């Protein structure tokens, strides 16, 4: 299996799943492997058709590599957003700190004392790859040191916004996967 070039250790990516959920919420169609992924070995193509809300967007492909055959645990998607979902995504792309502020406010408002006690440090930085703009995000949970990383690139296509989104344990693997998908799917 062709592997994305990576370095660093593996960490749990559960905290960044919320980022993927925000972007993927309501966006579904039948499962397809994302263009640019190394091959299908170890990749689970996600069938999300029960969460259908096609007025907000649609995926071109969504897959996760989480089993033992995967050199790095990753979730990768390419999707199109329209309407309010596209406007919200454009606002976050223009100012990724908005996402960090949203996550911090959500944590402060959590009713669970135990969850409020765990603070999360969120770092964002803008990305530009081959004319595409986006951002990367890293989350680090206090106390446990667990980290999760994500990155997205976007391109406006008429009234729609086309996004590539990668979430994973290792920042270098996330970056490498995003570059590969952007090169072959955009």
GIRABEL-V290531 format. One record per backbone hydrogen bond with DSSP energy under -1.0 kcal/mol. CO is the residue of the C=O (numbers start at 1). NH is the residue of the N-H. If there is no record, write none. Layout:
# GIRABEL-V290531
[[CO | NH] [CO | NH]]
This chain:
# GIRABEL-V290531
[[14 | 17] [16 | 20] [17 | 21] [18 | 22] [19 | 23] [20 | 24] [21 | 25] [24 | 27] [32 | 62] [34 | 37] [40 | 43] [44 | 64] [48 | 51] [53 | 56] [56 | 82] [58 | 80] [61 | 78] [62 | 46] [63 | 76] [64 | 44] [65 | 74] [67 | 70] [73 | 169] [74 | 65] [75 | 167] [76 | 63] [77 | 165] [78 | 60] [78 | 61] [79 | 163] [80 | 58] [81 | 161] [83 | 87] [84 | 88] [85 | 89] [86 | 90] [87 | 91] [88 | 92] [89 | 93] [90 | 94] [91 | 95] [95 | 98] [96 | 100] [97 | 101] [98 | 102] [99 | 103] [100 | 104] [101 | 105] [102 | 106] [103 | 107] [104 | 108] [105 | 109] [112 | 116] [113 | 117] [119 | 142] [121 | 140] [123 | 138] [125 | 136] [127 | 134] [129 | 132] [132 | 129] [133 | 154] [134 | 127] [135 | 152] [136 | 125] [137 | 150] [138 | 123] [139 | 148] [140 | 121] [141 | 145] [142 | 144] [146 | 141] [148 | 139] [149 | 168] [150 | 137] [151 | 166] [152 | 135] [153 | 164] [154 | 133] [155 | 162] [157 | 160] [160 | 157] [161 | 81] [162 | 155] [163 | 79] [164 | 153] [165 | 77] [166 | 151] [167 | 75] [168 | 149] [170 | 174] [171 | 175] [172 | 176] [173 | 177] [174 | 178] [175 | 179] [176 | 180] [177 | 181] [178 | 182] [179 | 183] [180 | 184] [181 | 185] [182 | 186]]
